[in-house]
Amino acid sequence: MNDTVIQAILSINPNAETSVSGNDINTVQWHNGTTPISKADIEAKMVELQADYDAKQYQRDRASQYPELKEQLDLLWHSIDRDAELKSKYFDFHQAILAVKAKHPK
């Protein structure tokens, strides 16, 4: 995670006006009357944000391996089209796609 100091500050106070040099917590400057946030609170928020980021590694791993959304919907369409029970359950979806396919046949 880049710019973790700024992310932590804005997570605590989304309206904070601040600047940081080199992502170094010791260089935080507060602007336009922003109430300073303690270094301890910023560091605690940084740990919290990092833990959340780490806990979601599976999402980043999956995202790169899922088929494109267009392909996922095509797979869903074909599954529904082959199964009468699914056709009735997802009737609106099936009919909407079927109408487009009928309008623009292969």
Secondary structure by P-SEA (a helix, b strand, c coil): ccaaaaaaaaaaccccccccccccccccccccccccccaaaaaaaaaaaaaaaaaaaaaaaaaaccccaaaaaaaaaaaaaacaaaaaaaaaaaaaaaaaaaaccc
